[in-house]
Amino acid sequence: MALDISGATFGVDANGIQSFINELNTKCIEETISAMDSGLNEIRTAVDTAWVGKSAETFKDNLESDKKTISDALKKSGDILKSELTDIAAKMGEIDNDLVKPR
């Protein structure tokens, strides 16, 4: 039986990490914010149909404020994760570079 290591890798796929970061931003953060926008629009329409007065306006303003808080937190978390993954990739690259020492 022959040893086959053709599929084995050790190192960092910098493009893969960047792709993951982009997918995380697009699929997770941006789509979540978009879904919140859509849901908020539906709620605003329902409130406008059935509720009038200062309390209705305050309710809608509070929803918008909460959505902004959540959106900002998601973006900030994404930025932190991006930074962490970039640091890990750099460290893995250093480890890979130093794995075998020249003689």
N, C-alpha and C positions, 0 to 999 in steps of 0.2 A: 504494500500500500504506500503510495507516494504522498509526501507531505505537500499540501496545497495551501498556500497563503495568499493566493491571488486576490481574494476579497478582503484581506485584513488591512486595516489602516490604523495608524496612530498619528495623530496630528490634529490640526484644526482646519476646518473648512470655513474660511473667512466669508466666502460667498454664502454658504449655508446659514451662518449666523446672521448675516445681514438680511437674508431672505426671511428667516424666522422673525427677526425684529420687524421687518416690513409687514409680514403677515399678521403679527400680533397687533400692530398698530391699525391695520386695515380691518381685519376680521373681528378683532375683539373691541378695540377702543372706538374706532370710527363707527362701526356698525351698531354698537351699544348706544352711542350718542345719537345716532340717526333714529334708532328705535325709540329712544326717549323723546326726541323731537316729535315723531309721529304720534306717539301716545299722548303727549302733552297737547298737541293740536286737537286730537279727538276729545280729550277732557275739556279743553276750552270751548269747543263747539257744544258739547253737552251742557256745560255750565251756562253758556250764553243762551241756550234754548230754555233752560228750566229755572234759572236763578238770576235775579237782578239785585242791584244794590251794592253798597260799599263792601259788605262781607264777601260777595261774589268776586269783586275785583281784587280784594286782598288775598282771597284764596288762590286766584290765578297767579297773582304776583308771587305768592309764596311758592307755588309749584315751579314757576320759572326760576326763582332763586335757588331752590333745592336742586333743580336740574343743572344749573350752572355750577353749583358746589360739587355735585357728583361728577360732572364732565371735567372740571378742573382737576379733581382728585384722580380720575382715571388717566388723564394726560400726564400728570405729575408722576404717577406710579409707572406709567409706560416709559417715561424719561429715565427714571431711576433704574428700572429693569434693563433698559438699553445700555446704560452706563455700566451696570454690573456685568452684563454679558460681554460687552466690549473688553472690560478689564479681564474677565476670565479667559477670553480668546487670546488676549495678549500674553497672559501668563502661560497658557497652554502652548503657545508658540515658543515662548522662551524655554519651557520644559522640553519640548520636542527638539529645539535647536541644541540643547545641552545633553540630550539623552545619550548620545554616543560621542565620546571625546576622541579627537584625532590623536594619533601617536606620533 
